[in-house]
Amino acid sequence: MKITMNSKETVVQVKEFAKNQKGLTLVELLVVVTLIGLIAVTVASSVFSKGNAAKAELNLTRMESLKQEISRYRLTYNAYPTSLNDLVKPNAQVRATGRPFTSIIKEDELKDIWGNAYLFKLENDGRTYAITSLGSDGVQGGEGPDQDVTSRP
């Protein structure tokens, strides 16, 4: 028994076979992968920028907490501390009074959210003070999360 097909029937069968196939071509697949990548990059950049804003807000909250501890020190010892380390260890002035000293704050709380030490400066002959955070980069100046923030009572 011999089966023969003419070329016209073969072409029709191949076309019908191709019509019935479900799936994506390589070009369609590349387009989908590219679009998913672009969406992922857009979402990731949005999330990371909000993370920096959240850290900046948390840093302001920590500075406010530090100001409360400085006020507590002032109420206890009738003077502002000469440095932020005075909140952790007694300075010569406190030791001279003979009063017992209890650490007011943990030493790691003397750093901003990025791990940089807060700058503390007494002003107006010790009647007021300023606390400064140098931002995420730890150097003076900058914008956005790198911006310096100073807080006073």
C-alpha positions in Angstrom: 0.0 0.0 0.0 1.4 3.3 -1.0 0.3 6.6 0.5 0.8 9.6 -1.7 -0.1 13.2 -1.0 0.1 16.0 -3.3 2.0 19.1 -2.2 -1.1 21.2 -2.1 -2.7 19.0 0.6 0.6 19.0 2.6 0.7 22.8 2.6 -2.9 23.0 3.8 -2.3 20.5 6.6 0.8 22.5 7.8 -1.1 25.7 7.8 -4.0 24.2 9.8 -1.4 22.7 12.2 0.2 26.1 12.7 -3.3 27.7 13.3 -4.1 25.2 16.1 -0.8 25.8 18.0 -1.1 27.8 21.2 1.9 29.7 22.6 4.1 32.7 22.3 6.7 33.4 19.8 10.2 34.4 20.9 9.5 38.1 20.1 6.3 38.1 22.1 8.1 36.5 25.0 10.9 39.1 24.9 8.4 41.9 24.9 6.6 40.5 28.0 9.9 40.0 29.9 11.0 43.5 29.0 7.7 45.0 30.3 8.0 43.0 33.5 11.5 44.3 34.0 10.5 47.9 33.5 7.6 47.6 36.0 9.9 46.0 38.5 12.5 48.9 38.2 9.7 51.5 38.6 8.3 49.9 41.7 11.7 49.3 43.3 12.8 52.9 42.8 9.5 54.1 44.4 9.9 51.8 47.4 13.6 52.8 48.0 12.8 56.5 47.8 10.1 56.1 50.4 12.5 54.1 52.5 14.9 57.1 52.6 12.0 59.5 53.5 10.9 57.1 56.3 14.5 57.1 57.7 14.6 60.9 57.7 11.3 61.0 59.6 12.6 58.4 62.1 15.7 60.5 62.5 13.6 63.5 63.5 11.7 61.4 66.0 15.0 60.2 67.5 16.2 63.8 67.7 13.0 64.8 69.6 13.6 62.0 72.0 17.2 63.1 72.6 15.9 66.6 73.3 13.6 65.2 76.0 16.6 63.4 77.6 18.6 66.6 77.6 15.7 68.4 79.3 15.7 65.6 81.9 19.4 66.1 82.5 18.9 69.8 82.9 16.2 69.3 85.5 18.4 66.9 87.4 21.7 68.8 87.3 20.5 72.4 86.7 22.6 72.8 83.6 22.7 71.5 80.0 25.3 68.8 79.4 28.5 70.0 77.9 28.4 67.1 75.4 26.0 64.3 74.5 28.4 61.9 76.3 27.4 63.5 79.6 24.0 61.7 79.2 25.9 58.4 79.3 28.8 59.1 81.7 29.1 61.7 84.4 31.2 64.8 83.6 33.6 66.5 86.1 30.8 68.9 87.1 28.4 66.1 88.1 31.1 64.1 89.9 32.0 67.2 91.9 28.5 67.4 93.3 28.8 64.0 94.7 25.3 63.1 93.6 24.8 59.6 92.2 24.7 59.4 88.4 22.5 57.2 86.4 22.9 56.9 82.7 20.0 58.8 81.0 20.4 57.3 77.6 22.1 54.3 75.9 25.3 55.2 74.0 24.0 53.9 70.7 21.2 56.4 70.9 23.7 59.2 70.5 23.9 58.3 66.8 21.5 59.2 64.1 19.5 56.6 62.1 22.5 56.2 59.7 25.0 55.5 62.4 26.6 59.0 62.4 27.2 60.8 65.7 24.9 63.8 66.4 26.6 67.1 66.7 25.9 68.9 69.9 26.7 72.6 70.5 25.9 74.8 73.5 24.7 78.2 72.5 24.0 81.6 74.2 26.4 81.0 77.0 25.0 77.6 77.8 21.4 78.7 78.0 20.4 76.8 74.9 21.8 74.2 72.5 21.6 72.7 69.0 21.6 69.1 67.9 22.6 68.5 64.3 22.3 65.3 62.1 24.5 65.4 59.0 22.1 63.2 57.1 22.7 59.9 55.4 26.1 60.9 53.9 27.5 62.1 57.2 29.0 65.3 55.7 27.8 68.9 55.9 25.5 70.0 53.2 23.4 67.9 50.8 19.8 67.5 49.7 17.1 65.0 50.3 18.2 62.3 52.7 21.7 63.8 52.7 20.4 67.1 54.0 21.6 68.3 57.4 18.9 68.7 60.1 19.4 70.9 63.2 17.0 70.9 66.1 16.8 73.4 69.0 14.7 73.4 72.2 
